[in-house]
């Protein structure tokens, strides 16, 4: 089974519990990080936004604050999208947000389609990182903004030590206690740890062809927001 299929299957399994466990695991701080992403995207006054690895649509829903006319949430997991569709129905946002099943490395959109593209906690699940980033570059409009929110590893004491305790002990334990998929939360912490962050990820973005690349560490460096644009 490819990484892609494994990730889709894993997220299908945990889709109904994902939102609740996410709040517990991040102590709710992830809401603050997402709001910051919305703020950055809002400065562009975008008409069209693509939210990749949208999951249950939290960020896509928050992005309606930018007054964009069209927001597409794309994810590989139909289970996660279905949870998101229920939330969108409840909030009566069906006219603004479309939830689409799709692969981040083979996006079903024309070149230069979106004013803004976002990915929150999703790039580390791309099977081939560069391929996914090239696809994002392709469908982003010239001058558009690309904003990524991803976990990173703090560099300073004691936050670095606290981070490893949190990801190696607390996260898998929460998964074991509350999740249908005992391995899922272990996978999520391992994938976060392996992911290149800070300057290393900036360099990958530049190599892919993005310009104006910046990284903005959040909450002592446990997460980072990256912004980039297209020539």
Residue, then its C-alpha position, 0 to 999 in steps of 0.5 A: x500500500x502506498x503512503x497515499x493510501x495509508x494516509x487516506x485510510x488512517x484519516x478515514x478511520x479517525x475522521x469522527x474523533x479527529x477534531x476533538x482529539x486535535x483540540x486536546x493534543x494542541x491544548x487549543x492553540x491550533x485555533x490561534x495559529x489558524x486565525x493567523x493564517x486567515x489574517x495573512x491570506x485576508x491581506x490579499x483580498x482573495x476571490x478564490x482560495x484552495x485549502x489543501x489537506x483540508x481535513x474536516x474543513x476547519x481552516x476552509x470555514x475560517x477562511x470565509x472571513x476573508x470574504x473570498x467568493x469561492x473556497x475549495x477544500x481538497x482532501x484525500x480522505x472522504x471520511x474527513x470531507x464528510x465530517x467537514x460537509x456536515x459542519x459546512x451545512x450547519x453553518x450554511x456555507x455551501x454556496x462558498x465552500x466546496x469539499x472535493x476529494x483529490x490528490x495534492x500531487x495531481x490537482x484537478x485544476x487549471x494553471x493559475x486558478x487561485x489567488x491564495x492556497x493554504x495547507x495546515x498540517x498537511x504538507x508532511x503527509x505528501x508522498x513526494x513533497x516536491x511534486x506536491x509543491x510544484x502542483x501548488x505552484x502551477x495552480x497558484x496565480x502569479x502574485x498569489x499567496x501560498x501559506x503553510x502551517x506546519x509543526x516544527x521542532x523548537x530549538x531552545x531549552x526547555x521547549x525542545x525537551x517539552x516538545x519531545x515529551x509531548x510528541x513521544x509520550x503524550x500524543x501516542x498515549x492520547x491516541x491509544x486511549x481515545x482513538x480507533x486507530x492506535x497507530x495513527x497518533x504515533x504516525x502523526x508525531x513521527x511524521x512531524x519530527x522527520x519533516x524539514x522545518x525553518x530554513x530547510x523548508x524555506x530552501x525547498x520552497x525556493x528550489x521549487x520556484x516560489x519567491x518571497x519565502x518567509x517563515x514565522x515560528x509560532x508558540x516557541x517554535x512548536x509550529x511555523x507559518x510559511x508564506x511564499x508567492x509566485x513570480 
